[in-house]
Amino acid sequence: MKPRRFNVELVLNKVHRGIVWGCIGLTGYGFYLAGLRVYRYHTVLKPIGEERRRLQEADLLVEGRDTSEFLPEAPVFNEKQ
């Protein structure tokens, strides 16, 4: 019986295929992690930033209000009515 020759090309093809599948899996996992970050930004971080900007703007409006004693105060309307 003739001994079977070791086929280097077959081994290299299998190694290459394994590396390609590993890269595909790593890319998929990276997209998953990027999606988690985008989701967190839109659901947590962006609303907090908008609220912070709104509060800072309200503070600036309070600071810039004229509080002189000679001017009557404008009426304040309650929005909850």
C-alpha positions in Angstrom: 0.0 0.0 0.0 1.3 3.4 -1.0 1.6 5.9 1.9 -0.7 8.9 1.5 1.1 12.1 0.9 0.5 15.1 3.2 -1.5 17.6 1.3 -0.3 21.1 2.3 -2.7 22.9 0.1 -5.7 21.2 1.8 -4.4 22.2 5.3 -3.8 25.8 4.2 -7.3 26.0 2.8 -8.8 24.8 6.1 -6.6 27.3 8.1 -7.6 30.1 5.8 -11.3 29.2 6.0 -11.1 29.2 9.8 -9.4 32.6 9.9 -12.0 34.0 7.6 -14.9 32.7 9.7 -13.1 34.1 12.8 -12.9 37.5 11.2 -16.6 37.4 10.2 -17.6 36.5 13.7 -15.4 39.3 15.2 -16.9 41.8 12.8 -20.4 40.7 13.8 -19.6 41.0 17.5 -18.1 44.5 16.8 -21.4 45.6 15.1 -23.3 44.2 18.1 -21.2 46.3 20.5 -21.5 49.4 18.3 -25.3 48.9 18.3 -25.3 48.8 22.1 -23.4 52.0 22.3 -25.7 53.8 19.8 -28.8 52.5 21.6 -27.4 53.7 25.0 -26.6 57.1 23.5 -30.1 57.6 22.1 -31.9 56.3 25.2 -29.8 57.5 28.1 -27.1 60.0 27.2 -28.9 62.2 24.7 -32.0 62.8 27.0 -29.7 63.7 29.9 -27.8 66.2 27.8 -31.0 67.8 26.6 -32.3 68.1 30.1 -29.0 69.6 31.3 -29.0 72.1 28.5 -32.6 73.0 29.2 -31.8 73.6 32.9 -28.8 75.7 32.1 -30.8 77.8 29.7 -33.5 78.3 32.4 -30.8 79.3 34.9 -29.4 81.9 32.4 -32.9 83.3 31.9 -33.3 83.7 35.7 -29.9 85.4 36.0 -30.7 87.8 33.2 -34.0 88.9 34.6 -34.4 92.5 35.6 -35.0 92.6 39.4 -35.0 96.4 39.9 -37.4 97.7 42.5 -39.0 100.3 40.2 -40.4 97.9 37.7 -43.5 95.9 38.5 -43.2 92.1 38.2 -44.8 90.5 35.3 -47.7 88.1 36.1 -46.7 84.5 36.4 -49.1 82.0 34.9 -49.5 78.5 36.2 -49.1 76.0 33.3 -50.8 73.2 35.2 -54.3 74.7 35.1 
